[in-house]
Amino acid sequence: MAGTEALTKAKRTKNDEFYTQLSDIENELKHYRPHFKGKTVFCNCDDPRVSNFFKYFVLNFEVLGLKRLICTCYKNQDADLFSQNSSEVAIFFDLTPPPIARVKG
Protein backbone atom coordinates (compact mmCIF):
# COMPACT_ATOMS: atom_id res chain seq x y z
CA MET A 1 0.00 0.00 0.00
CA ALA A 2 1.40 3.42 -0.95
CA GLY A 3 2.33 5.97 1.73
CA THR A 4 -0.64 8.34 1.78
CA GLU A 5 -3.06 5.54 1.00
CA ALA A 6 -1.99 3.68 4.17
CA LEU A 7 -2.40 6.84 6.27
CA THR A 8 -5.81 7.59 4.78
CA LYS A 9 -6.96 4.04 5.48
CA ALA A 10 -5.62 4.21 9.06
CA LYS A 11 -7.45 7.49 9.67
CA ARG A 12 -10.67 6.09 8.26
CA THR A 13 -10.49 2.93 10.40
CA LYS A 14 -9.16 4.77 13.46
CA ASN A 15 -6.14 2.44 13.43
CA ASP A 16 -3.60 4.19 15.64
CA GLU A 17 -0.40 2.28 14.92
CA PHE A 18 1.85 5.30 14.61
CA TYR A 19 3.53 5.30 18.01
CA THR A 20 7.31 5.40 18.11
CA GLN A 21 8.60 1.84 18.30
CA LEU A 22 10.36 0.74 21.51
CA SER A 23 13.39 -0.43 19.51
CA ASP A 24 13.77 3.04 17.96
CA ILE A 25 13.62 4.65 21.40
CA GLU A 26 16.23 2.22 22.77
CA ASN A 27 18.54 2.77 19.79
CA GLU A 28 18.44 6.56 20.16
CA LEU A 29 18.46 6.98 23.94
CA LYS A 30 21.37 4.60 24.49
CA HIS A 31 23.60 7.50 23.44
CA TYR A 32 22.29 9.66 26.30
CA ARG A 33 22.32 7.24 29.26
CA PRO A 34 24.86 9.20 31.35
CA HIS A 35 22.69 12.33 31.05
CA PHE A 36 19.72 10.69 32.81
CA LYS A 37 21.53 9.84 36.07
CA GLY A 38 19.87 11.61 39.02
CA LYS A 39 17.34 13.36 36.78
CA THR A 40 13.55 13.60 36.74
CA VAL A 41 11.91 12.66 33.43
CA PHE A 42 8.52 14.19 32.59
CA CYS A 43 6.75 12.15 29.95
CA ASN A 44 3.70 13.88 28.48
CA CYS A 45 2.01 11.36 26.21
CA ASP A 46 -1.35 10.46 24.68
CA ASP A 47 -1.80 7.53 27.04
CA PRO A 48 0.87 6.08 29.34
CA ARG A 49 -0.74 2.65 29.11
CA VAL A 50 0.35 2.39 25.47
CA SER A 51 3.31 4.81 25.32
CA ASN A 52 6.60 3.16 24.43
CA PHE A 53 8.49 6.12 25.92
CA PHE A 54 6.78 5.45 29.26
CA LYS A 55 7.54 1.74 28.91
CA TYR A 56 11.22 2.46 28.14
CA PHE A 57 11.68 4.70 31.18
CA VAL A 58 9.86 2.33 33.55
CA LEU A 59 11.83 -0.69 32.36
CA ASN A 60 15.13 1.21 32.54
CA PHE A 61 14.45 3.33 35.65
CA GLU A 62 17.27 1.81 37.73
CA VAL A 63 19.68 1.25 34.83
CA LEU A 64 19.42 4.94 33.90
CA GLY A 65 19.70 5.98 37.56
CA LEU A 66 16.60 8.15 37.34
CA LYS A 67 15.59 10.16 40.37
CA ARG A 68 11.93 10.33 39.37
CA LEU A 69 9.57 9.55 36.47
CA ILE A 70 6.41 11.59 35.98
CA CYS A 71 3.99 10.63 33.24
CA THR A 72 0.74 12.36 32.49
CA CYS A 73 -1.97 12.79 29.91
CA TYR A 74 -5.23 14.64 29.90
CA LYS A 75 -8.72 13.52 28.99
CA ASN A 76 -9.30 14.91 25.55
CA GLN A 77 -12.78 16.24 24.89
CA ASP A 78 -12.63 15.41 21.18
CA ALA A 79 -12.07 11.99 19.68
CA ASP A 80 -9.55 11.97 16.84
CA LEU A 81 -7.01 9.65 15.23
CA PHE A 82 -4.76 9.65 18.32
CA SER A 83 -7.39 9.71 21.04
CA GLN A 84 -10.58 7.71 20.98
CA ASN A 85 -11.82 9.66 24.03
CA SER A 86 -12.54 6.36 25.76
CA SER A 87 -10.93 7.22 29.10
CA GLU A 88 -13.11 8.77 31.77
CA VAL A 89 -10.22 10.36 33.63
CA ALA A 90 -6.83 11.88 33.00
CA ILE A 91 -3.82 9.82 34.02
CA PHE A 92 -0.99 10.92 36.29
CA PHE A 93 1.80 8.53 37.22
CA ASP A 94 4.65 9.46 39.55
CA LEU A 95 7.43 6.97 40.20
CA THR A 96 9.71 8.07 42.99
CA PRO A 97 11.56 5.30 44.77
CA PRO A 98 11.54 5.43 48.57
CA PRO A 99 14.76 6.57 50.24
CA ILE A 100 17.20 3.81 51.11
CA ALA A 101 17.29 3.07 54.84
CA ARG A 102 20.77 3.38 56.26
CA VAL A 103 21.80 0.88 58.90
CA LYS A 104 24.04 2.23 61.65
CA GLY A 105 26.80 -0.03 62.65
Secondary structure, 3 states (H helix, E strand, C coil): CCHHHHHHHHHHHCCCCCCCCHHHHHHHHHHHHHHHCCCEEEEECCCCCCCHHHHHHHHCHHHHCCCEEEEEECCCCCCCCCCCCCCCCCEEEEECCCCCCCCCC
